[in-house]
Amino acid sequence: MSSPRSEPATRSGPAPERGRRAPGPGAAQSRSGRWHLETDPETVERDLTRLVLTLVELVRQLVERQCVHRMDQGDLSDAQVETLGLTLMRLEEAMTELCERFDLSPSDLNLDLGPLGTLLPTD
């Protein structure tokens, strides 16, 4: 026979699904306690732009680190180092221009991954 279990303490609001975090700023909680997505066209466009630019910035930083690593190993000629340096500067300038065009700061691109920290390094 199984013994009766005590009821857990009540929580305010709905319990999150196992393994899922509460929705971010683009979501709101309705009266029924369920989360729904805000679908304002301007908000959706801004959030999508932010996501795309975040991914581009992540790839840019990874490429930059790989280039620095190859330069440190001495795998590249002086001409290749010069070309990579110029290319990386242009990519960074392009990212700055895109952020300005869409009224985003570099910190807006650094997504918070909860317990894992932020997506991009903060150095």
FIKOLPA-615164 format. One record per atom (N, C-alpha, C): residue in three letters; atom name; x negated, y negated, z. Coordinates in nm, 4 decimals, always signed. Each point is the difference from the previous one (the first is absolute). Layout:
site res=ALA atom=CA u=X v=Y w=Z
...
This chain:
site res=MET atom=N u=-0.0837 v=+0.1184 w=+0.0000
site res=MET atom=CA u=+0.0837 v=-0.1184 w=+0.0000
site res=MET atom=C u=-0.0878 v=-0.1242 w=+0.0000
site res=SER atom=N u=+0.0456 v=-0.0989 w=-0.0682
site res=SER atom=CA u=-0.0783 v=-0.1229 w=-0.0031
site res=SER atom=C u=+0.0508 v=-0.0960 w=+0.1053
site res=SER atom=N u=-0.0912 v=-0.0754 w=+0.0547
site res=SER atom=CA u=+0.0384 v=-0.0963 w=+0.1030
site res=SER atom=C u=+0.0440 v=-0.1293 w=-0.0671
site res=PRO atom=N u=+0.0909 v=-0.0717 w=+0.0625
site res=PRO atom=CA u=+0.0467 v=-0.1249 w=-0.0596
site res=PRO atom=C u=-0.1137 v=-0.1029 w=-0.0028
site res=ARG atom=N u=-0.0046 v=-0.0761 w=-0.1073
site res=ARG atom=CA u=-0.1030 v=-0.1033 w=-0.0132
site res=ARG atom=C u=+0.0553 v=-0.1333 w=+0.0459
site res=SER atom=N u=-0.0882 v=-0.0818 w=+0.0524
site res=SER atom=CA u=+0.0444 v=-0.1339 w=+0.0364
site res=SER atom=C u=-0.0002 v=-0.0856 w=-0.1262
site res=GLU atom=N u=+0.0896 v=-0.0931 w=-0.0071
site res=GLU atom=CA u=+0.0112 v=-0.0884 w=-0.1151
site res=GLU atom=C u=-0.1134 v=-0.1022 w=+0.0051
site res=PRO atom=N u=-0.0611 v=-0.0296 w=-0.1143
site res=PRO atom=CA u=-0.1053 v=-0.1017 w=-0.0016
site res=PRO atom=C u=+0.0573 v=-0.1388 w=+0.0265
site res=ALA atom=N u=-0.0858 v=-0.0874 w=+0.0446
site res=ALA atom=CA u=+0.0417 v=-0.1381 w=+0.0251
site res=ALA atom=C u=+0.0447 v=-0.0621 w=-0.1324
site res=THR atom=N u=+0.0979 v=-0.0872 w=+0.0089
site res=THR atom=CA u=+0.0495 v=-0.0628 w=-0.1228
site res=THR atom=C u=-0.0970 v=-0.1080 w=-0.0451
site res=ARG atom=N u=-0.0034 v=-0.0221 w=-0.1313
site res=ARG atom=CA u=-0.0848 v=-0.1029 w=-0.0595
site res=ARG atom=C u=+0.0875 v=-0.1084 w=-0.0572
site res=SER atom=N u=-0.0565 v=-0.1165 w=-0.0113
site res=SER atom=CA u=+0.0750 v=-0.1040 w=-0.0693
site res=SER atom=C u=-0.0287 v=+0.0143 w=-0.1486
site res=GLY atom=N u=+0.1014 v=+0.0043 w=-0.0804
site res=GLY atom=CA u=-0.0166 v=+0.0131 w=-0.1450
site res=GLY atom=C u=-0.0135 v=+0.1447 w=-0.0406
site res=PRO atom=N u=+0.0021 v=+0.0247 w=-0.1306
site res=PRO atom=CA u=-0.0082 v=+0.1365 w=-0.0499
site res=PRO atom=C u=-0.1409 v=+0.0556 w=+0.0149
site res=ALA atom=N u=-0.0078 v=+0.1293 w=+0.0191
site res=ALA atom=CA u=-0.1308 v=+0.0649 w=+0.0098
site res=ALA atom=C u=-0.0593 v=+0.0113 w=-0.1397
site res=PRO atom=N u=-0.1284 v=-0.0334 w=-0.0145
site res=PRO atom=CA u=-0.0610 v=+0.0132 w=-0.1324
site res=PRO atom=C u=-0.0141 v=+0.1465 w=-0.0363
site res=GLU atom=N u=+0.0066 v=+0.0274 w=-0.1303
site res=GLU atom=CA u=-0.0202 v=+0.1372 w=-0.0452
site res=GLU atom=C u=-0.1415 v=+0.0417 w=+0.0313
site res=ARG atom=N u=-0.0192 v=+0.1283 w=+0.0256
site res=ARG atom=CA u=-0.1321 v=+0.0512 w=+0.0350
site res=ARG atom=C u=-0.0987 v=-0.0316 w=-0.1116
site res=GLY atom=N u=-0.1154 v=-0.0580 w=+0.0379
site res=GLY atom=CA u=-0.1047 v=-0.0286 w=-0.0957
site res=GLY atom=C u=+0.0228 v=-0.1264 w=-0.0818
site res=ARG atom=N u=+0.1050 v=-0.0739 w=+0.0297
site res=ARG atom=CA u=+0.0284 v=-0.1215 w=-0.0778
site res=ARG atom=C u=-0.0059 v=-0.1210 w=+0.0911
site res=ARG atom=N u=-0.0521 v=-0.1074 w=-0.0528
site res=ARG atom=CA u=-0.0073 v=-0.1249 w=+0.0747
site res=ARG atom=C u=+0.1200 v=-0.0865 w=-0.0347
site res=ALA atom=N u=+0.0247 v=-0.0963 w=+0.0834
site res=ALA atom=CA u=+0.1069 v=-0.0946 w=-0.0287
site res=ALA atom=C u=-0.0342 v=-0.0766 w=-0.1265
site res=PRO atom=N u=+0.0993 v=-0.0351 w=-0.0791
site res=PRO atom=CA u=-0.0240 v=-0.0736 w=-0.1234
site res=PRO atom=C u=-0.0666 v=-0.1342 w=+0.0258
site res=GLY atom=N u=-0.0635 v=-0.0518 w=-0.1032
site res=GLY atom=CA u=-0.0732 v=-0.1254 w=+0.0101
site res=GLY atom=C u=+0.0895 v=-0.1209 w=-0.0179
site res=PRO atom=N u=-0.0603 v=-0.1148 w=-0.0354
site res=PRO atom=CA u=+0.0738 v=-0.1248 w=-0.0059
site res=PRO atom=C u=+0.1078 v=-0.0056 w=-0.1064
site res=GLY atom=N u=-0.0042 v=+0.0840 w=-0.1016
site res=GLY atom=CA u=+0.1006 v=-0.0021 w=-0.1054
site res=GLY atom=C u=+0.1248 v=+0.0788 w=+0.0343
site res=ALA atom=N u=+0.0099 v=+0.0491 w=+0.1220
site res=ALA atom=CA u=+0.1139 v=+0.0818 w=+0.0392
site res=ALA atom=C u=+0.0674 v=-0.0607 w=+0.1218
site res=ALA atom=N u=+0.1267 v=+0.0337 w=+0.0187
site res=ALA atom=CA u=+0.0745 v=-0.0481 w=+0.1151
site res=ALA atom=C u=+0.0881 v=+0.1117 w=+0.0521
site res=GLN atom=N u=+0.0389 v=-0.0128 w=+0.1258
site res=GLN atom=CA u=+0.0843 v=+0.1016 w=+0.0608
site res=GLN atom=C u=+0.1450 v=-0.0472 w=-0.0042
site res=SER atom=N u=+0.0887 v=+0.0877 w=-0.0480
site res=SER atom=CA u=+0.1412 v=-0.0359 w=-0.0083
site res=SER atom=C u=+0.0698 v=+0.0309 w=+0.1316
site res=ARG atom=N u=+0.1268 v=-0.0354 w=+0.0084
site res=ARG atom=CA u=+0.0776 v=+0.0253 w=+0.1220
site res=ARG atom=C u=+0.0087 v=+0.1494 w=+0.0314
site res=SER atom=N u=-0.0003 v=+0.0821 w=-0.1035
site res=SER atom=CA u=+0.0118 v=+0.1441 w=+0.0229
site res=SER atom=C u=-0.1293 v=+0.0594 w=+0.0530
site res=GLY atom=N u=-0.1065 v=-0.0822 w=+0.0078
site res=GLY atom=CA u=-0.1268 v=+0.0497 w=+0.0508
site res=GLY atom=C u=-0.0903 v=+0.0566 w=-0.1078
site res=ARG atom=N u=+0.0463 v=+0.0033 w=-0.1237
site res=ARG atom=CA u=-0.0825 v=+0.0512 w=-0.1103
site res=ARG atom=C u=-0.0800 v=-0.1135 w=-0.0607
site res=TRP atom=N u=-0.1164 v=+0.0353 w=-0.0507
site res=TRP atom=CA u=-0.0847 v=-0.1000 w=-0.0647
site res=TRP atom=C u=+0.0394 v=-0.0118 w=-0.1462
site res=HIS atom=N u=+0.0002 v=-0.1203 w=-0.0517
site res=HIS atom=CA u=+0.0253 v=-0.0203 w=-0.1417
site res=HIS atom=C u=-0.1036 v=-0.0989 w=-0.0537
site res=LEU atom=N u=-0.0234 v=+0.0069 w=-0.1262
site res=LEU atom=CA u=-0.1008 v=-0.0806 w=-0.0672
site res=LEU atom=C u=+0.0601 v=-0.1312 w=-0.0464
site res=GLU atom=N u=-0.0700 v=-0.1106 w=+0.0276
site res=GLU atom=CA u=+0.0421 v=-0.1297 w=-0.0513
site res=GLU atom=C u=-0.0320 v=-0.0028 w=-0.1494
site res=THR atom=N u=+0.0974 v=-0.0308 w=-0.0821
site res=THR atom=CA u=-0.0202 v=+0.0049 w=-0.1447
site res=THR atom=C u=+0.0107 v=-0.1375 w=-0.0646
site res=ASP atom=N u=-0.0336 v=-0.1034 w=+0.0733
site res=ASP atom=CA u=-0.0052 v=-0.1333 w=-0.0570
site res=ASP atom=C u=-0.1060 v=+0.0014 w=-0.1100
site res=PRO atom=N u=+0.0358 v=-0.0397 w=-0.1235
site res=PRO atom=CA u=-0.0954 v=+0.0087 w=-0.1116
site res=PRO atom=C u=-0.1335 v=-0.0703 w=+0.0267
site res=GLU atom=N u=+0.0026 v=-0.1153 w=+0.0658
site res=GLU atom=CA u=-0.1246 v=-0.0712 w=+0.0284
site res=GLU atom=C u=-0.0868 v=+0.0773 w=+0.0986
site res=THR atom=N u=+0.0615 v=+0.0592 w=+0.1002
site res=THR atom=CA u=-0.0741 v=+0.0788 w=+0.0984
site res=THR atom=C u=-0.0599 v=+0.1232 w=-0.0643
site res=VAL atom=N u=+0.0777 v=+0.0676 w=-0.0825
site res=VAL atom=CA u=-0.0478 v=+0.1208 w=-0.0678
site res=VAL atom=C u=-0.1168 v=-0.0351 w=-0.0921
site res=GLU atom=N u=+0.0126 v=-0.1081 w=-0.0756
site res=GLU atom=CA u=-0.1073 v=-0.0406 w=-0.0913
site res=GLU atom=C u=-0.1276 v=-0.0337 w=+0.0775
site res=ARG atom=N u=+0.0136 v=-0.0745 w=+0.1087
site res=ARG atom=CA u=-0.1174 v=-0.0379 w=+0.0802
site res=ARG atom=C u=-0.0654 v=+0.1234 w=+0.0620
site res=ASP atom=N u=+0.0801 v=+0.0905 w=+0.0550
site res=ASP atom=CA u=-0.0556 v=+0.1200 w=+0.0620
site res=ASP atom=C u=-0.0669 v=+0.0912 w=-0.1026
site res=LEU atom=N u=+0.0592 v=+0.0119 w=-0.1185
site res=LEU atom=CA u=-0.0602 v=+0.0819 w=-0.1047
site res=LEU atom=C u=-0.1314 v=-0.0624 w=-0.0483
site res=THR atom=N u=-0.0004 v=-0.1307 w=-0.0173
site res=THR atom=CA u=-0.1232 v=-0.0699 w=-0.0389
site res=THR atom=C u=-0.1076 v=+0.0204 w=+0.1056
site res=ARG atom=N u=+0.0392 v=-0.0120 w=+0.1252
site res=ARG atom=CA u=-0.0944 v=+0.0195 w=+0.1111
site res=ARG atom=C u=-0.0578 v=+0.1416 w=-0.0023
site res=LEU atom=N u=+0.0843 v=+0.0997 w=-0.0236
site res=LEU atom=CA u=-0.0460 v=+0.1380 w=-0.0038
site res=LEU atom=C u=-0.0974 v=+0.0226 w=-0.1153
site res=VAL atom=N u=+0.0338 v=-0.0496 w=-0.1184
site res=VAL atom=CA u=-0.0871 v=+0.0175 w=-0.1172
site res=VAL atom=C u=-0.1341 v=-0.0688 w=+0.0226
site res=LEU atom=N u=+0.0022 v=-0.1232 w=+0.0496
site res=LEU atom=CA u=-0.1251 v=-0.0708 w=+0.0254
site res=LEU atom=C u=-0.0817 v=+0.0674 w=+0.1100
site res=THR atom=N u=+0.0665 v=+0.0592 w=+0.0966
site res=THR atom=CA u=-0.0709 v=+0.0740 w=+0.1048
site res=THR atom=C u=-0.0737 v=+0.1193 w=-0.0595
site res=LEU atom=N u=+0.0657 v=+0.0731 w=-0.0885
site res=LEU atom=CA u=-0.0648 v=+0.1149 w=-0.0635
site res=LEU atom=C u=-0.1170 v=-0.0433 w=-0.0885
site res=VAL atom=N u=+0.0179 v=-0.1087 w=-0.0734
site res=VAL atom=CA u=-0.1080 v=-0.0520 w=-0.0846
site res=VAL atom=C u=-0.1180 v=-0.0418 w=+0.0873
site res=GLU atom=N u=+0.0274 v=-0.0674 w=+0.1120
site res=GLU atom=CA u=-0.1075 v=-0.0430 w=+0.0905
site res=GLU atom=C u=-0.0715 v=+0.1201 w=+0.0618
site res=LEU atom=N u=+0.0734 v=+0.1021 w=+0.0349
site res=LEU atom=CA u=-0.0615 v=+0.1214 w=+0.0557
site res=LEU atom=C u=-0.0947 v=+0.0629 w=-0.1019
site res=VAL atom=N u=+0.0440 v=+0.0139 w=-0.1230
site res=VAL atom=CA u=-0.0845 v=+0.0580 w=-0.1053
site res=VAL atom=C u=-0.1212 v=-0.0905 w=-0.0256
site res=ARG atom=N u=+0.0207 v=-0.1314 w=-0.0011
site res=ARG atom=CA u=-0.1112 v=-0.0929 w=-0.0211
site res=ARG atom=C u=-0.1061 v=+0.0156 w=+0.1083
site res=GLN atom=N u=+0.0438 v=+0.0109 w=+0.1254
site res=GLN atom=CA u=-0.0951 v=+0.0163 w=+0.1093
site res=GLN atom=C u=-0.0728 v=+0.1339 w=-0.0072
site res=LEU atom=N u=+0.0711 v=+0.1051 w=-0.0387
site res=LEU atom=CA u=-0.0649 v=+0.1313 w=-0.0136
site res=LEU atom=C u=-0.1052 v=-0.0014 w=-0.1107
site res=VAL atom=N u=+0.0325 v=-0.0633 w=-0.1130
site res=VAL atom=CA u=-0.0950 v=-0.0105 w=-0.1108
site res=VAL atom=C u=-0.1215 v=-0.0815 w=+0.0440
site res=GLU atom=N u=+0.0248 v=-0.1080 w=+0.0718
site res=GLU atom=CA u=-0.1105 v=-0.0838 w=+0.0483
site res=GLU atom=C u=-0.0925 v=+0.0800 w=+0.0912
site res=ARG atom=N u=+0.0559 v=+0.0775 w=+0.0897
site res=ARG atom=CA u=-0.0830 v=+0.0823 w=+0.0905
site res=ARG atom=C u=-0.0801 v=+0.1046 w=-0.0771
site res=GLN atom=N u=+0.0627 v=+0.0595 w=-0.1001
site res=GLN atom=CA u=-0.0701 v=+0.0991 w=-0.0810
site res=GLN atom=C u=-0.1157 v=-0.0645 w=-0.0753
site res=CYS atom=N u=+0.0221 v=-0.1198 w=-0.0526
site res=CYS atom=CA u=-0.1064 v=-0.0717 w=-0.0711
site res=CYS atom=C u=-0.1153 v=-0.0335 w=+0.0937
site res=VAL atom=N u=+0.0304 v=-0.0479 w=+0.1187
site res=VAL atom=CA u=-0.1043 v=-0.0318 w=+0.0978
site res=VAL atom=C u=-0.0770 v=+0.1262 w=+0.0369
site res=HIS atom=N u=+0.0701 v=+0.1089 w=+0.0166
site res=HIS atom=CA u=-0.0648 v=+0.1282 w=+0.0331
site res=HIS atom=C u=-0.0967 v=+0.0415 w=-0.1113
site res=ARG atom=N u=+0.0442 v=-0.0120 w=-0.1253
site res=ARG atom=CA u=-0.0870 v=+0.0367 w=-0.1128
site res=ARG atom=C u=-0.1196 v=-0.0937 w=-0.0113
site res=MET atom=N u=+0.0210 v=-0.1290 w=+0.0290
site res=MET atom=CA u=-0.1125 v=-0.0938 w=-0.0025
site res=MET atom=C u=-0.1014 v=+0.0354 w=+0.1088
site res=ASP atom=N u=+0.0508 v=+0.0339 w=+0.1191
site res=ASP atom=CA u=-0.0889 v=+0.0367 w=+0.1104
site res=ASP atom=C u=-0.0811 v=+0.1253 w=-0.0310
site res=GLN atom=N u=+0.0586 v=+0.0911 w=-0.0757
site res=GLN atom=CA u=-0.0705 v=+0.1233 w=-0.0366
site res=GLN atom=C u=-0.1007 v=-0.0225 w=-0.1126
site res=GLY atom=N u=+0.0084 v=-0.1127 w=-0.0669
site res=GLY atom=CA u=-0.0909 v=-0.0287 w=-0.1105
site res=GLY atom=C u=+0.0393 v=+0.0682 w=-0.1293
site res=ASP atom=N u=+0.1261 v=+0.0376 w=-0.0138
site res=ASP atom=CA u=+0.0495 v=+0.0685 w=-0.1197
site res=ASP atom=C u=+0.0229 v=-0.0929 w=-0.1186
site res=LEU atom=N u=-0.0051 v=-0.1304 w=+0.0225
site res=LEU atom=CA u=+0.0375 v=-0.0948 w=-0.1044
site res=LEU atom=C u=-0.1188 v=-0.0856 w=-0.0428
site res=SER atom=N u=+0.0005 v=-0.0359 w=-0.1272
site res=SER atom=CA u=-0.1037 v=-0.0897 w=-0.0504
site res=SER atom=C u=+0.0326 v=-0.1430 w=+0.0444
site res=ASP atom=N u=-0.0955 v=-0.0902 w=-0.0155
site res=ASP atom=CA u=+0.0231 v=-0.1399 w=+0.0362
site res=ASP atom=C u=+0.1140 v=-0.0599 w=-0.0813
site res=ALA atom=N u=+0.0081 v=+0.0348 w=-0.1280
site res=ALA atom=CA u=+0.1074 v=-0.0506 w=-0.0856
site res=ALA atom=C u=+0.1365 v=+0.0510 w=+0.0479
site res=GLN atom=N u=+0.0067 v=+0.1271 w=+0.0402
site res=GLN atom=CA u=+0.1254 v=+0.0560 w=+0.0504
site res=GLN atom=C u=+0.0408 v=-0.0670 w=+0.1315
site res=VAL atom=N u=-0.0969 v=-0.0254 w=+0.0866
site res=VAL atom=CA u=+0.0288 v=-0.0678 w=+0.1269
site res=VAL atom=C u=+0.0555 v=-0.1392 w=-0.0272
site res=GLU atom=N u=-0.0604 v=-0.0709 w=-0.0933
site res=GLU atom=CA u=+0.0457 v=-0.1345 w=-0.0365
site res=GLU atom=C u=+0.1427 v=+0.0043 w=-0.0552
site res=THR atom=N u=+0.0264 v=+0.0938 w=-0.0893
site res=THR atom=CA u=+0.1335 v=+0.0143 w=-0.0596
site res=THR atom=C u=+0.1038 v=+0.0346 w=+0.1064
site res=LEU atom=N u=-0.0335 v=+0.0936 w=+0.0894
site res=LEU atom=CA u=+0.0931 v=+0.0378 w=+0.1063
site res=LEU atom=C u=+0.0275 v=-0.1169 w=+0.0941
site res=GLY atom=N u=-0.1036 v=-0.0732 w=+0.0345
site res=GLY atom=CA u=+0.0181 v=-0.1152 w=+0.0879
site res=GLY atom=C u=+0.0943 v=-0.1020 w=-0.0593
site res=LEU atom=N u=-0.0193 v=-0.0310 w=-0.1272
site res=LEU atom=CA u=+0.0857 v=-0.0960 w=-0.0688
site res=LEU atom=C u=+0.1440 v=+0.0519 w=-0.0094
site res=THR atom=N u=+0.0146 v=+0.1266 w=-0.0328
site res=THR atom=CA u=+0.1334 v=+0.0613 w=-0.0113
site res=THR atom=C u=+0.0724 v=-0.0015 w=+0.1338
site res=LEU atom=N u=-0.0704 v=+0.0339 w=+0.1073
site res=LEU atom=CA u=+0.0622 v=+0.0018 w=+0.1322
site res=LEU atom=C u=+0.0408 v=-0.1405 w=+0.0440
site res=MET atom=N u=-0.0822 v=-0.1002 w=-0.0341
site res=MET atom=CA u=+0.0370 v=-0.1385 w=+0.0329
site res=MET atom=C u=+0.1252 v=-0.0414 w=-0.0758
site res=ARG atom=N u=+0.0088 v=+0.0373 w=-0.1268
site res=ARG atom=CA u=+0.1184 v=-0.0342 w=-0.0799
site res=ARG atom=C u=+0.1255 v=+0.0702 w=+0.0526
site res=LEU atom=N u=-0.0150 v=+0.1257 w=+0.0403
site res=LEU atom=CA u=+0.1145 v=+0.0725 w=+0.0569
site res=LEU atom=C u=+0.0488 v=-0.0662 w=+0.1286
site res=GLU atom=N u=-0.0928 v=-0.0413 w=+0.0828
site res=GLU atom=CA u=+0.0389 v=-0.0665 w=+0.1247
site res=GLU atom=C u=+0.0702 v=-0.1330 w=-0.0287
site res=GLU atom=N u=-0.0510 v=-0.0751 w=-0.0973
site res=GLU atom=CA u=+0.0642 v=-0.1254 w=-0.0391
site res=GLU atom=C u=+0.1412 v=+0.0254 w=-0.0547
site res=ALA atom=N u=+0.0149 v=+0.1049 w=-0.0797
site res=ALA atom=CA u=+0.1316 v=+0.0341 w=-0.0555
site res=ALA atom=C u=+0.0985 v=+0.0351 w=+0.1116
site res=MET atom=N u=-0.0466 v=+0.0726 w=+0.0993
site res=MET atom=CA u=+0.0877 v=+0.0348 w=+0.1130
site res=MET atom=C u=+0.0402 v=-0.1258 w=+0.0766
site res=THR atom=N u=-0.0938 v=-0.0905 w=+0.0183
site res=THR atom=CA u=+0.0309 v=-0.1253 w=+0.0698
site res=THR atom=C u=+0.1050 v=-0.0789 w=-0.0774
site res=GLU atom=N u=-0.0157 v=-0.0078 w=-0.1319
site res=GLU atom=CA u=+0.0973 v=-0.0708 w=-0.0834
site res=GLU atom=C u=+0.1378 v=+0.0652 w=+0.0058
site res=LEU atom=N u=+0.0048 v=+0.1327 w=-0.0033
site res=LEU atom=CA u=+0.1287 v=+0.0700 w=+0.0073
site res=LEU atom=C u=+0.0674 v=-0.0233 w=+0.1345
site res=CYS atom=N u=-0.0775 v=+0.0035 w=+0.1063
site res=CYS atom=CA u=+0.0570 v=-0.0265 w=+0.1326
site res=CYS atom=C u=+0.0566 v=-0.1418 w=+0.0063
site res=GLU atom=N u=-0.0729 v=-0.0961 w=-0.0552
site res=GLU atom=CA u=+0.0489 v=-0.1379 w=-0.0015
site res=GLU atom=C u=+0.1269 v=-0.0116 w=-0.0834
site res=ARG atom=N u=+0.0036 v=+0.0660 w=-0.1151
site res=ARG atom=CA u=+0.1162 v=-0.0067 w=-0.0891
site res=ARG atom=C u=+0.1259 v=+0.0524 w=+0.0688
site res=PHE atom=N u=-0.0156 v=+0.1059 w=+0.0791
site res=PHE atom=CA u=+0.1159 v=+0.0613 w=+0.0654
site res=PHE atom=C u=+0.0131 v=-0.0425 w=+0.1458
site res=ASP atom=N u=-0.0745 v=-0.1054 w=+0.0388
site res=ASP atom=CA u=+0.0069 v=-0.0563 w=+0.1353
site res=ASP atom=C u=-0.0240 v=+0.1060 w=+0.1078
site res=LEU atom=N u=-0.1068 v=+0.0773 w=-0.0187
site res=LEU atom=CA u=-0.0391 v=+0.1021 w=+0.0961
site res=LEU atom=C u=-0.1422 v=-0.0293 w=+0.0479
site res=SER atom=N u=-0.0248 v=+0.0279 w=+0.1249
site res=SER atom=CA u=-0.1358 v=-0.0140 w=+0.0518
site res=SER atom=C u=-0.0640 v=+0.1392 w=+0.0019
site res=PRO atom=N u=-0.1321 v=+0.0074 w=+0.0071
site res=PRO atom=CA u=-0.0639 v=+0.1320 w=+0.0079
site res=PRO atom=C u=+0.0505 v=+0.0826 w=+0.1186
site res=SER atom=N u=+0.0337 v=-0.0658 w=+0.1098
site res=SER atom=CA u=+0.0511 v=+0.0749 w=+0.1159
site res=SER atom=C u=+0.1380 v=+0.0600 w=-0.0281
site res=ASP atom=N u=+0.0762 v=-0.0599 w=-0.0936
site res=ASP atom=CA u=+0.1303 v=+0.0562 w=-0.0375
site res=ASP atom=C u=-0.0156 v=+0.1354 w=-0.0697
site res=LEU atom=N u=-0.1167 v=+0.0228 w=-0.0589
site res=LEU atom=CA u=-0.0233 v=+0.1238 w=-0.0745
site res=LEU atom=C u=-0.0464 v=+0.1147 w=+0.0899
site res=ASN atom=N u=-0.0344 v=-0.0308 w=+0.1227
site res=ASN atom=CA u=-0.0526 v=+0.1017 w=+0.0897
site res=ASN atom=C u=+0.1138 v=+0.0663 w=+0.0764
site res=LEU atom=N u=+0.0497 v=+0.1097 w=-0.0546
site res=LEU atom=CA u=+0.1146 v=+0.0688 w=+0.0584
site res=LEU atom=C u=-0.0355 v=+0.0646 w=+0.1329
site res=ASP atom=N u=+0.0912 v=-0.0093 w=+0.0950
site res=ASP atom=CA u=-0.0175 v=+0.0628 w=+0.1314
site res=ASP atom=C u=+0.0490 v=+0.1440 w=-0.0097
site res=LEU atom=N u=-0.0900 v=+0.0940 w=+0.0257
site res=LEU atom=CA u=+0.0337 v=+0.1427 w=-0.0085
site res=LEU atom=C u=+0.0293 v=+0.0599 w=+0.1365
site res=GLY atom=N u=+0.0423 v=-0.0830 w=+0.0929
site res=GLY atom=CA u=+0.0349 v=+0.0479 w=+0.1335
site res=GLY atom=C u=-0.1216 v=+0.0476 w=+0.0754
site res=PRO atom=N u=+0.0060 v=+0.1219 w=+0.0525
site res=PRO atom=CA u=-0.1111 v=+0.0498 w=+0.0819
site res=PRO atom=C u=-0.1306 v=+0.0170 w=-0.0779
site res=LEU atom=N u=+0.0069 v=+0.0016 w=-0.1315
site res=LEU atom=CA u=-0.1217 v=+0.0142 w=-0.0810
site res=LEU atom=C u=-0.0735 v=-0.1322 w=-0.0160
site res=GLY atom=N u=+0.0647 v=-0.1101 w=+0.0326
site res=GLY atom=CA u=-0.0614 v=-0.1315 w=-0.0165
site res=GLY atom=C u=+0.0468 v=-0.0650 w=-0.1282
site res=THR atom=N u=-0.0835 v=-0.0850 w=-0.0545
site res=THR atom=CA u=+0.0362 v=-0.0698 w=-0.1240
site res=THR atom=C u=-0.0607 v=+0.0715 w=-0.1204
site res=LEU atom=N u=+0.0594 v=-0.0217 w=-0.1159
site res=LEU atom=CA u=-0.0436 v=+0.0646 w=-0.1215
site res=LEU atom=C u=-0.1379 v=-0.0492 w=-0.0449
site res=LEU atom=N u=-0.0183 v=-0.1315 w=+0.0029
site res=LEU atom=CA u=-0.1246 v=-0.0594 w=-0.0447
site res=LEU atom=C u=-0.0876 v=-0.0356 w=+0.1202
site res=PRO atom=N u=-0.1305 v=+0.0072 w=-0.0163
site res=PRO atom=CA u=-0.0877 v=-0.0404 w=+0.1109
site res=PRO atom=C u=+0.0180 v=-0.1471 w=+0.0329
site res=THR atom=N u=-0.0193 v=-0.0355 w=+0.1244
site res=THR atom=CA u=+0.0206 v=-0.1381 w=+0.0432
site res=THR atom=C u=-0.1315 v=-0.0740 w=+0.0220
site res=ASP atom=N u=-0.1101 v=+0.0469 w=-0.0596
site res=ASP atom=CA u=-0.1303 v=-0.0648 w=+0.0194
site res=ASP atom=C u=-0.0146 v=-0.1258 w=-0.0732
